[in-house]
Amino acid sequence: MTISFAADGTARCLWSEIIDLAALGTLHVERVTNIAFSNTRQEWLVVSMKSGLNLFHHKLRSECVRWELEHLQP
C-alpha cells in the first residue's frame, strides 16, 4: 500500500483496511473503477468510473484487483 501526501496534507491512496485510514482525518472516498462480471464475455472487467472504458479484463476477479493495486496507486 502506498499513501502519498500533498503539500496541504491531503493523503491519497487506494482503499485498504491494512491501516485505519480514518485515523488520518476526515475521509473523502471516490471510486475510480468498478470491477464487474461480464456475462457476455464471461470474464471480469475493470471499468473506469469516469470514462466507462474497460481498462483490464481477466477470468479471475482477484487478477482484476491485483491489476488495480499495481496500476492505480497514486
Phi and psi in radians as a Rosetta constraint file:
Dihedral C 1 N 2 CA 2 C 2 CIRCULARHARMONIC -2.097 0.35
Dihedral N 2 CA 2 C 2 N 3 CIRCULARHARMONIC 2.296 0.35
Dihedral C 2 N 3 CA 3 C 3 CIRCULARHARMONIC -2.064 0.35
Dihedral N 3 CA 3 C 3 N 4 CIRCULARHARMONIC 2.202 0.35
Dihedral C 3 N 4 CA 4 C 4 CIRCULARHARMONIC -1.902 0.35
Dihedral N 4 CA 4 C 4 N 5 CIRCULARHARMONIC 2.519 0.35
Dihedral C 4 N 5 CA 5 C 5 CIRCULARHARMONIC -2.066 0.35
Dihedral N 5 CA 5 C 5 N 6 CIRCULARHARMONIC 2.278 0.35
Dihedral C 5 N 6 CA 6 C 6 CIRCULARHARMONIC -1.424 0.35
Dihedral N 6 CA 6 C 6 N 7 CIRCULARHARMONIC 2.916 0.35
Dihedral C 6 N 7 CA 7 C 7 CIRCULARHARMONIC -1.010 0.35
Dihedral N 7 CA 7 C 7 N 8 CIRCULARHARMONIC -0.527 0.35
Dihedral C 7 N 8 CA 8 C 8 CIRCULARHARMONIC -1.456 0.35
Dihedral N 8 CA 8 C 8 N 9 CIRCULARHARMONIC 0.037 0.35
Dihedral C 8 N 9 CA 9 C 9 CIRCULARHARMONIC 1.637 0.35
Dihedral N 9 CA 9 C 9 N 10 CIRCULARHARMONIC -0.065 0.35
Dihedral C 9 N 10 CA 10 C 10 CIRCULARHARMONIC -1.182 0.35
Dihedral N 10 CA 10 C 10 N 11 CIRCULARHARMONIC 2.301 0.35
Dihedral C 10 N 11 CA 11 C 11 CIRCULARHARMONIC -1.800 0.35
Dihedral N 11 CA 11 C 11 N 12 CIRCULARHARMONIC 2.503 0.35
Dihedral C 11 N 12 CA 12 C 12 CIRCULARHARMONIC -2.299 0.35
Dihedral N 12 CA 12 C 12 N 13 CIRCULARHARMONIC 2.406 0.35
Dihedral C 12 N 13 CA 13 C 13 CIRCULARHARMONIC -2.927 0.35
Dihedral N 13 CA 13 C 13 N 14 CIRCULARHARMONIC 2.935 0.35
Dihedral C 13 N 14 CA 14 C 14 CIRCULARHARMONIC -1.369 0.35
Dihedral N 14 CA 14 C 14 N 15 CIRCULARHARMONIC 2.554 0.35
Dihedral C 14 N 15 CA 15 C 15 CIRCULARHARMONIC -1.058 0.35
Dihedral N 15 CA 15 C 15 N 16 CIRCULARHARMONIC 2.409 0.35
Dihedral C 15 N 16 CA 16 C 16 CIRCULARHARMONIC -2.638 0.35
Dihedral N 16 CA 16 C 16 N 17 CIRCULARHARMONIC 2.668 0.35
Dihedral C 16 N 17 CA 17 C 17 CIRCULARHARMONIC -1.861 0.35
Dihedral N 17 CA 17 C 17 N 18 CIRCULARHARMONIC 0.262 0.35
Dihedral C 17 N 18 CA 18 C 18 CIRCULARHARMONIC -1.112 0.35
Dihedral N 18 CA 18 C 18 N 19 CIRCULARHARMONIC -0.728 0.35
Dihedral C 18 N 19 CA 19 C 19 CIRCULARHARMONIC -2.198 0.35
Dihedral N 19 CA 19 C 19 N 20 CIRCULARHARMONIC 2.833 0.35
Dihedral C 19 N 20 CA 20 C 20 CIRCULARHARMONIC -1.422 0.35
Dihedral N 20 CA 20 C 20 N 21 CIRCULARHARMONIC 1.672 0.35
Dihedral C 20 N 21 CA 21 C 21 CIRCULARHARMONIC -1.102 0.35
Dihedral N 21 CA 21 C 21 N 22 CIRCULARHARMONIC -0.491 0.35
Dihedral C 21 N 22 CA 22 C 22 CIRCULARHARMONIC -1.103 0.35
Dihedral N 22 CA 22 C 22 N 23 CIRCULARHARMONIC -0.388 0.35
Dihedral C 22 N 23 CA 23 C 23 CIRCULARHARMONIC -1.167 0.35
Dihedral N 23 CA 23 C 23 N 24 CIRCULARHARMONIC -0.302 0.35
Dihedral C 23 N 24 CA 24 C 24 CIRCULARHARMONIC -1.405 0.35
Dihedral N 24 CA 24 C 24 N 25 CIRCULARHARMONIC -0.302 0.35
Dihedral C 24 N 25 CA 25 C 25 CIRCULARHARMONIC 2.401 0.35
Dihedral N 25 CA 25 C 25 N 26 CIRCULARHARMONIC -2.823 0.35
Dihedral C 25 N 26 CA 26 C 26 CIRCULARHARMONIC -1.147 0.35
Dihedral N 26 CA 26 C 26 N 27 CIRCULARHARMONIC 2.305 0.35
Dihedral C 26 N 27 CA 27 C 27 CIRCULARHARMONIC -1.584 0.35
Dihedral N 27 CA 27 C 27 N 28 CIRCULARHARMONIC 2.515 0.35
Dihedral C 27 N 28 CA 28 C 28 CIRCULARHARMONIC -2.288 0.35
Dihedral N 28 CA 28 C 28 N 29 CIRCULARHARMONIC 1.898 0.35
Dihedral C 28 N 29 CA 29 C 29 CIRCULARHARMONIC -1.923 0.35
Dihedral N 29 CA 29 C 29 N 30 CIRCULARHARMONIC 2.260 0.35
Dihedral C 29 N 30 CA 30 C 30 CIRCULARHARMONIC -2.291 0.35
Dihedral N 30 CA 30 C 30 N 31 CIRCULARHARMONIC 2.393 0.35
Dihedral C 30 N 31 CA 31 C 31 CIRCULARHARMONIC -1.389 0.35
Dihedral N 31 CA 31 C 31 N 32 CIRCULARHARMONIC 2.294 0.35
Dihedral C 31 N 32 CA 32 C 32 CIRCULARHARMONIC -1.674 0.35
Dihedral N 32 CA 32 C 32 N 33 CIRCULARHARMONIC -0.608 0.35
Dihedral C 32 N 33 CA 33 C 33 CIRCULARHARMONIC -2.362 0.35
Dihedral N 33 CA 33 C 33 N 34 CIRCULARHARMONIC 2.930 0.35
Dihedral C 33 N 34 CA 34 C 34 CIRCULARHARMONIC -2.273 0.35
Dihedral N 34 CA 34 C 34 N 35 CIRCULARHARMONIC 2.354 0.35
Dihedral C 34 N 35 CA 35 C 35 CIRCULARHARMONIC -1.791 0.35
Dihedral N 35 CA 35 C 35 N 36 CIRCULARHARMONIC 2.056 0.35
Dihedral C 35 N 36 CA 36 C 36 CIRCULARHARMONIC -2.367 0.35
Dihedral N 36 CA 36 C 36 N 37 CIRCULARHARMONIC 2.575 0.35
Dihedral C 36 N 37 CA 37 C 37 CIRCULARHARMONIC -1.471 0.35
Dihedral N 37 CA 37 C 37 N 38 CIRCULARHARMONIC 2.296 0.35
Dihedral C 37 N 38 CA 38 C 38 CIRCULARHARMONIC -1.679 0.35
Dihedral N 38 CA 38 C 38 N 39 CIRCULARHARMONIC 1.976 0.35
Dihedral C 38 N 39 CA 39 C 39 CIRCULARHARMONIC -1.135 0.35
Dihedral N 39 CA 39 C 39 N 40 CIRCULARHARMONIC -0.564 0.35
Dihedral C 39 N 40 CA 40 C 40 CIRCULARHARMONIC -1.214 0.35
Dihedral N 40 CA 40 C 40 N 41 CIRCULARHARMONIC -0.854 0.35
Dihedral C 40 N 41 CA 41 C 41 CIRCULARHARMONIC -1.470 0.35
Dihedral N 41 CA 41 C 41 N 42 CIRCULARHARMONIC -0.306 0.35
Dihedral C 41 N 42 CA 42 C 42 CIRCULARHARMONIC 1.039 0.35
Dihedral N 42 CA 42 C 42 N 43 CIRCULARHARMONIC 0.769 0.35
Dihedral C 42 N 43 CA 43 C 43 CIRCULARHARMONIC -2.729 0.35
Dihedral N 43 CA 43 C 43 N 44 CIRCULARHARMONIC 2.921 0.35
Dihedral C 43 N 44 CA 44 C 44 CIRCULARHARMONIC -1.508 0.35
Dihedral N 44 CA 44 C 44 N 45 CIRCULARHARMONIC 2.495 0.35
Dihedral C 44 N 45 CA 45 C 45 CIRCULARHARMONIC -2.109 0.35
Dihedral N 45 CA 45 C 45 N 46 CIRCULARHARMONIC 2.420 0.35
Dihedral C 45 N 46 CA 46 C 46 CIRCULARHARMONIC -1.713 0.35
Dihedral N 46 CA 46 C 46 N 47 CIRCULARHARMONIC 1.988 0.35
Dihedral C 46 N 47 CA 47 C 47 CIRCULARHARMONIC -1.970 0.35
Dihedral N 47 CA 47 C 47 N 48 CIRCULARHARMONIC 2.291 0.35
Dihedral C 47 N 48 CA 48 C 48 CIRCULARHARMONIC -1.184 0.35
Dihedral N 48 CA 48 C 48 N 49 CIRCULARHARMONIC 2.247 0.35
Dihedral C 48 N 49 CA 49 C 49 CIRCULARHARMONIC -1.248 0.35
Dihedral N 49 CA 49 C 49 N 50 CIRCULARHARMONIC -0.450 0.35
Dihedral C 49 N 50 CA 50 C 50 CIRCULARHARMONIC -1.402 0.35
Dihedral N 50 CA 50 C 50 N 51 CIRCULARHARMONIC -0.883 0.35
Dihedral C 50 N 51 CA 51 C 51 CIRCULARHARMONIC -1.757 0.35
Dihedral N 51 CA 51 C 51 N 52 CIRCULARHARMONIC -0.326 0.35
Dihedral C 51 N 52 CA 52 C 52 CIRCULARHARMONIC 1.402 0.35
Dihedral N 52 CA 52 C 52 N 53 CIRCULARHARMONIC 0.034 0.35
Dihedral C 52 N 53 CA 53 C 53 CIRCULARHARMONIC -1.354 0.35
Dihedral N 53 CA 53 C 53 N 54 CIRCULARHARMONIC 2.560 0.35
Dihedral C 53 N 54 CA 54 C 54 CIRCULARHARMONIC -1.362 0.35
Dihedral N 54 CA 54 C 54 N 55 CIRCULARHARMONIC 2.090 0.35
Dihedral C 54 N 55 CA 55 C 55 CIRCULARHARMONIC -1.639 0.35
Dihedral N 55 CA 55 C 55 N 56 CIRCULARHARMONIC -0.475 0.35
Dihedral C 55 N 56 CA 56 C 56 CIRCULARHARMONIC -2.848 0.35
Dihedral N 56 CA 56 C 56 N 57 CIRCULARHARMONIC 2.712 0.35
Dihedral C 56 N 57 CA 57 C 57 CIRCULARHARMONIC -2.592 0.35
Dihedral N 57 CA 57 C 57 N 58 CIRCULARHARMONIC 2.638 0.35
Dihedral C 57 N 58 CA 58 C 58 CIRCULARHARMONIC -2.876 0.35
Dihedral N 58 CA 58 C 58 N 59 CIRCULARHARMONIC 2.726 0.35
Dihedral C 58 N 59 CA 59 C 59 CIRCULARHARMONIC -1.247 0.35
Dihedral N 59 CA 59 C 59 N 60 CIRCULARHARMONIC -0.380 0.35
Dihedral C 59 N 60 CA 60 C 60 CIRCULARHARMONIC -1.847 0.35
Dihedral N 60 CA 60 C 60 N 61 CIRCULARHARMONIC 2.231 0.35
Dihedral C 60 N 61 CA 61 C 61 CIRCULARHARMONIC -1.075 0.35
Dihedral N 61 CA 61 C 61 N 62 CIRCULARHARMONIC -0.653 0.35
Dihedral C 61 N 62 CA 62 C 62 CIRCULARHARMONIC -1.052 0.35
Dihedral N 62 CA 62 C 62 N 63 CIRCULARHARMONIC -0.544 0.35
Dihedral C 62 N 63 CA 63 C 63 CIRCULARHARMONIC -1.233 0.35
Dihedral N 63 CA 63 C 63 N 64 CIRCULARHARMONIC -0.576 0.35
Dihedral C 63 N 64 CA 64 C 64 CIRCULARHARMONIC -1.189 0.35
Dihedral N 64 CA 64 C 64 N 65 CIRCULARHARMONIC -0.708 0.35
Dihedral C 64 N 65 CA 65 C 65 CIRCULARHARMONIC -1.121 0.35
Dihedral N 65 CA 65 C 65 N 66 CIRCULARHARMONIC -0.755 0.35
Dihedral C 65 N 66 CA 66 C 66 CIRCULARHARMONIC -1.030 0.35
Dihedral N 66 CA 66 C 66 N 67 CIRCULARHARMONIC -0.749 0.35
Dihedral C 66 N 67 CA 67 C 67 CIRCULARHARMONIC -1.063 0.35
Dihedral N 67 CA 67 C 67 N 68 CIRCULARHARMONIC -0.778 0.35
Dihedral C 67 N 68 CA 68 C 68 CIRCULARHARMONIC -0.979 0.35
Dihedral N 68 CA 68 C 68 N 69 CIRCULARHARMONIC -0.838 0.35
Dihedral C 68 N 69 CA 69 C 69 CIRCULARHARMONIC -1.109 0.35
Dihedral N 69 CA 69 C 69 N 70 CIRCULARHARMONIC -0.646 0.35
Dihedral C 69 N 70 CA 70 C 70 CIRCULARHARMONIC -1.320 0.35
Dihedral N 70 CA 70 C 70 N 71 CIRCULARHARMONIC -0.633 0.35
Dihedral C 70 N 71 CA 71 C 71 CIRCULARHARMONIC -1.850 0.35
Dihedral N 71 CA 71 C 71 N 72 CIRCULARHARMONIC -0.233 0.35
Dihedral C 71 N 72 CA 72 C 72 CIRCULARHARMONIC -1.989 0.35
Dihedral N 72 CA 72 C 72 N 73 CIRCULARHARMONIC 0.131 0.35
Dihedral C 72 N 73 CA 73 C 73 CIRCULARHARMONIC -1.086 0.35
Dihedral N 73 CA 73 C 73 N 74 CIRCULARHARMONIC 2.455 0.35
